[in-house]
Amino acid sequence: MYRYLPVKEFFVSKENGRYSSYGILVICEDKKQNAVKAHVSDAFAKYEDALHFANLCTEAQLDPIHLIDVLEDTL
């Protein structure tokens, strides 16, 4: 089973200075172990948006190989 999770991250840029945003982490859960399958940084400004996206991907059991495409289509 794939579980998509929002992850808070902190960045510094010349244009924006310090800021935080949310990425998406994908974990494959099975009976033996949990393994990180994918991670996309700096995708959402708001936690609620990241959580909603993560929940939709988890419910649909989106294969992580499609994460970038779906994320680009969403944004």
C-alpha positions in Angstrom: 0.0 0.0 0.0 1.3 3.5 -0.8 0.8 6.2 1.8 1.3 9.8 0.7 2.2 12.3 3.4 2.7 16.1 3.5 6.1 17.0 4.8 7.0 20.5 6.1 10.3 21.8 4.8 12.3 25.0 5.3 14.2 26.9 2.7 16.3 30.0 2.1 16.3 31.8 -1.2 17.8 35.1 -2.4 14.3 36.2 -3.7 12.2 35.1 -0.7 14.5 34.9 2.2 13.5 32.2 4.7 10.3 30.4 4.0 8.6 27.1 4.7 6.6 24.9 2.3 5.3 21.4 2.1 6.5 18.5 0.0 5.0 15.1 -0.6 6.6 11.9 0.7 5.5 8.5 -0.5 6.0 5.4 1.6 5.3 1.9 0.6 3.8 0.0 3.6 3.8 -3.7 3.8 3.9 -6.3 6.5 7.7 -6.6 6.6 8.8 -3.0 6.3 8.1 0.6 5.2 10.2 2.0 2.4 10.4 5.5 1.0 9.5 5.4 -2.6 9.4 9.1 -3.7 9.8 12.6 -2.4 8.9 15.9 -4.0 10.0 19.1 -2.3 8.5 22.6 -2.2 5.2 21.7 -3.8 2.6 23.5 -1.7 2.5 26.7 0.3 -0.3 25.6 2.6 -0.5 22.4 4.7 -4.2 22.0 3.9 -3.5 21.8 0.2 -0.7 19.3 0.7 -2.8 17.2 3.0 -5.7 17.1 0.5 -3.4 16.2 -2.4 -1.7 13.5 -0.3 -5.1 12.0 0.8 -6.4 11.9 -2.8 -3.2 10.1 -3.9 -3.4 7.6 -1.1 -7.1 6.9 -1.7 -6.4 6.4 -5.4 -3.2 4.3 -4.7 -1.3 6.4 -7.2 1.8 4.7 -8.4 4.7 6.9 -7.4 6.1 6.9 -10.9 3.2 9.2 -11.8 3.6 11.6 -8.9 5.4 14.3 -10.8 2.9 14.3 -13.7 -0.1 14.4 -11.4 1.4 17.1 -9.3 2.2 19.2 -12.4 -1.4 18.8 -13.6 -2.7 19.8 -10.2 -0.7 22.9 -9.9 
